[in-house]
Amino acid sequence: MLQIKNIAASYGTSQVLWDISLVIEPGQVVTLIGRNGMGKSTTIKTLMGQLPVKGGSISFDGRDLSLMADFRIAQAGIGLVPEGRGIFPNLTVKENLICAAANRRQVSNPWVLDRVYEKFPRLKERETNLGSNLSGGEQQMLSIGRALMTNPRLLILDEATEGLAPLVRKEIWQCLGMLKGEGQSMLVIDKNLAPLSKLADRHYVIEKGRVVWTGDSAALVADGDRVRQYVGL
């Protein structure tokens, strides 16, 4: 479904990514793991068309994304839960959700308001609250719900559990587990190896803009000490 092959990217004259490659098949959950500043979010920005591809290629459902505008990439079926949540603080919960609503692929059981509210009951309770009046955990739920309302083929979550209270973090992991059970393909950036090993099918570790380790969850557990050195935990 998604194939990133040997991509390179830079901020001005400063190169950040070198030969990053990864593959996601339909229904798979894949992770990007590494310390802050190693190129994880830059990989996502390059994938989403927010940063030019300086080398290599990005293919999604057989379509070349390398030269596509960011909104076209979203329309192609990729939903992003960005680092920092990125909700609209001056819109209500409901407005944040419906502003992104789309079912371009005409899926039979699309994500609509009621389905998001069923997954996140607290959003229903706060339907008329402004985004700025939500807690951090509620904002994260809203960010995930908004991305789901685009009915993406691929859902990307950039540090979706960062800075959250343990109970809220647990709720987010449970939600991701349910999404996987429903066949949702995902690319997840996080540092928490234990829940990642239970959730994901394959893992890629990034160090200084390069993939330095890859393997399935069994390999991640077996090689945990080595991987933790790259994560910094």
C-alpha positions as CSV (number, residue, x, y, z in Angstrom):
1,M,0.0,0.0,0.0
2,L,2.7,2.5,1.0
3,Q,6.3,2.2,-0.1
4,I,8.9,4.8,0.9
5,K,12.1,4.0,-1.0
6,N,15.4,5.7,-0.3
7,I,14.0,9.1,0.4
8,A,16.2,12.0,1.3
9,A,15.1,15.4,2.7
10,S,16.6,18.6,3.9
11,Y,15.8,21.8,5.7
12,G,17.5,24.3,3.5
13,T,21.1,23.2,3.0
14,S,21.0,20.9,6.1
15,Q,20.2,17.3,5.1
16,V,18.1,15.4,7.7
17,L,17.1,12.2,6.0
18,W,19.3,9.7,4.2
19,D,17.9,6.7,2.3
20,I,14.8,6.1,4.5
21,S,12.9,3.1,3.3
22,L,9.8,1.4,4.7
23,V,6.8,-0.5,3.6
24,I,3.2,-0.8,4.9
25,E,0.9,-3.5,3.6
26,P,-3.0,-3.2,3.9
27,G,-4.1,-3.8,7.5
28,Q,-0.6,-3.5,8.9
29,V,0.5,-1.3,11.8
30,V,4.1,-0.1,11.4
31,T,6.1,2.0,13.8
32,L,8.9,4.6,13.6
33,I,11.0,4.6,16.7
34,G,13.9,6.8,17.8
35,R,14.9,9.7,20.0
36,N,13.8,13.3,19.4
37,G,15.5,15.0,16.5
38,M,16.4,11.8,14.7
39,G,14.1,12.3,11.7
40,K,10.8,10.6,12.6
41,S,8.6,13.7,12.2
42,T,10.7,14.8,9.2
43,T,9.8,11.5,7.5
44,I,6.1,12.2,8.1
45,K,6.4,15.8,6.8
46,T,8.1,14.5,3.7
47,L,5.5,11.8,3.2
48,M,2.7,14.3,3.6
49,G,4.1,16.8,1.1
50,Q,5.1,19.4,3.7
51,L,8.8,19.0,2.9
52,P,10.2,18.4,-0.6
53,V,11.5,15.0,-1.5
54,K,15.2,15.5,-2.4
55,G,15.8,11.9,-3.5
56,G,14.0,8.5,-3.6
57,S,10.3,7.9,-4.1
58,I,7.0,7.6,-2.2
59,S,4.3,5.4,-3.6
60,F,0.8,5.0,-2.2
61,D,-1.7,2.6,-3.8
62,G,0.5,2.8,-6.9
63,R,0.5,6.6,-7.1
64,D,3.6,8.7,-6.9
65,L,3.2,11.1,-4.0
66,S,6.6,12.7,-4.4
67,L,5.4,15.8,-6.3
68,M,1.8,16.0,-5.0
69,A,0.5,18.9,-2.9
70,D,-0.2,18.1,0.7
71,F,-3.9,18.4,0.4
72,R,-3.9,16.0,-2.6
73,I,-2.0,13.5,-0.5
74,A,-4.7,13.8,2.2
75,Q,-7.3,13.3,-0.4
76,A,-5.5,10.2,-1.7
77,G,-6.5,8.5,1.6
78,I,-3.9,9.4,4.3
79,G,-5.1,10.8,7.6
80,L,-2.6,12.5,9.9
81,V,-2.8,12.9,13.7
82,P,0.0,15.5,14.0
83,E,2.5,16.0,16.8
84,G,1.0,18.6,19.1
85,R,-2.6,17.6,18.1
86,G,-3.2,20.5,15.7
87,I,-6.9,21.0,16.5
88,F,-8.7,24.3,15.9
89,P,-9.0,26.0,19.3
90,N,-11.7,28.4,18.2
91,L,-14.0,25.7,16.8
92,T,-16.2,23.4,18.9
93,V,-15.6,19.6,19.1
94,K,-18.4,19.0,16.6
95,E,-17.0,21.7,14.2
96,N,-13.5,20.2,14.4
97,L,-14.9,16.8,13.4
98,I,-17.2,17.8,10.6
99,C,-14.8,20.2,9.0
100,A,-12.7,17.2,7.9
101,A,-15.5,14.8,7.1
102,A,-15.2,12.9,3.8
103,N,-15.9,9.5,2.4
104,R,-14.2,9.7,-1.0
105,R,-13.8,5.9,-1.3
106,Q,-17.4,5.3,-0.5
107,V,-16.6,2.8,2.3
108,S,-19.7,0.9,3.5
109,N,-19.3,1.7,7.2
110,P,-17.7,5.2,7.2
111,W,-16.5,7.2,10.2
112,V,-19.3,9.7,11.0
113,L,-20.0,11.7,14.1
114,D,-21.9,9.0,15.9
115,R,-19.2,6.4,15.3
116,V,-16.5,8.8,16.6
117,Y,-18.6,9.6,19.6
118,E,-19.1,5.9,20.3
119,K,-15.3,5.4,20.2
120,F,-14.7,8.5,22.3
121,P,-17.8,9.2,24.6
122,R,-16.1,12.2,26.2
123,L,-16.2,14.0,22.9
124,K,-19.9,13.6,22.7
125,E,-20.2,15.0,26.3
126,R,-18.1,18.0,25.2
127,E,-19.6,18.4,21.7
128,T,-20.3,22.1,22.1
129,N,-17.0,22.9,23.9
130,L,-14.3,24.9,22.1
131,G,-11.1,23.0,21.3
132,S,-9.2,25.4,23.6
133,N,-11.4,24.3,26.6
134,L,-10.5,20.6,26.3
135,S,-7.9,18.7,28.4
136,G,-4.8,17.4,26.7
137,G,-6.2,13.9,26.5
138,E,-9.5,15.2,25.1
139,Q,-7.7,17.2,22.5
140,Q,-5.8,14.1,21.5
141,M,-9.0,12.1,21.1
142,L,-10.4,14.9,19.0
143,S,-7.3,14.9,16.8
144,I,-7.6,11.2,16.2
145,G,-11.4,11.5,15.6
146,R,-10.9,14.3,13.1
147,A,-8.4,12.2,11.2
148,L,-10.8,9.2,11.2
149,M,-13.6,11.4,9.8
150,T,-11.6,11.6,6.6
151,N,-12.0,7.8,6.3
152,P,-8.3,7.2,5.6
153,R,-6.8,4.1,4.1
154,L,-3.7,4.9,6.1
155,L,-3.8,6.6,9.5
156,I,-0.5,8.3,10.7
157,L,-0.1,9.1,14.4
158,D,2.9,11.3,15.4
159,E,3.5,11.0,19.2
160,A,-0.2,10.4,20.0
161,T,0.5,9.5,23.6
162,E,3.2,12.0,24.4
163,G,2.5,14.1,27.5
164,L,-0.7,12.3,28.5
165,A,-1.7,11.0,31.9
166,P,-1.3,7.2,32.2
167,L,-5.0,6.4,32.2
168,V,-5.6,8.5,29.1
169,R,-2.5,7.0,27.4
170,K,-4.0,3.5,28.1
171,E,-7.3,4.6,26.5
172,I,-5.4,5.8,23.4
173,W,-3.6,2.4,23.1
174,Q,-6.8,0.6,23.5
175,C,-8.4,2.7,20.8
176,L,-5.5,1.9,18.4
177,G,-5.8,-1.8,19.2
178,M,-9.5,-1.7,18.3
179,L,-8.7,0.2,15.1
180,K,-6.1,-2.5,14.1
181,G,-8.8,-5.1,14.8
182,E,-11.0,-3.4,12.4
183,G,-8.3,-3.6,9.7
184,Q,-7.1,0.1,9.8
185,S,-3.6,0.5,8.4
186,M,-1.5,2.7,10.6
187,L,2.0,4.3,10.9
188,V,2.7,5.1,14.5
189,I,5.5,7.2,16.0
190,D,6.0,6.6,19.7
191,K,8.7,5.8,22.2
192,N,6.8,3.3,24.4
193,L,8.2,0.0,23.3
194,A,5.9,-2.3,25.4
195,P,2.6,-1.2,23.9
196,L,4.2,-0.8,20.5
197,S,5.4,-4.4,20.6
198,K,1.8,-5.6,21.3
199,L,0.2,-3.4,18.6
200,A,2.5,-3.3,15.6
201,D,3.5,-5.8,13.0
202,R,6.8,-4.2,12.0
203,H,9.2,-1.6,13.5
204,Y,11.7,0.8,12.0
205,V,14.3,2.5,14.2
206,I,15.7,5.8,13.0
207,E,19.0,7.2,14.1
208,K,20.4,10.5,12.6
209,G,18.1,10.3,9.6
210,R,18.8,6.6,8.7
211,V,17.1,3.4,9.4
212,V,19.4,1.4,11.7
213,W,17.2,-1.4,12.8
214,T,14.0,-3.1,11.5
215,G,12.1,-6.2,12.6
216,D,8.8,-7.6,13.7
217,S,7.5,-7.4,17.3
218,A,9.1,-10.8,18.3
219,A,12.5,-9.4,17.2
220,L,11.8,-6.1,19.0
221,V,11.3,-7.9,22.3
222,A,14.3,-10.2,21.7
223,D,16.5,-7.2,20.8
224,G,15.0,-4.9,23.3
225,D,18.2,-3.7,25.0
226,R,19.7,-2.7,21.6
227,V,16.6,-0.9,20.5
228,R,16.3,1.0,23.9
229,Q,19.7,2.4,23.3
230,Y,18.4,4.1,20.1
231,V,15.2,5.3,21.9
232,G,17.1,6.6,24.9
233,L,14.9,4.9,27.5
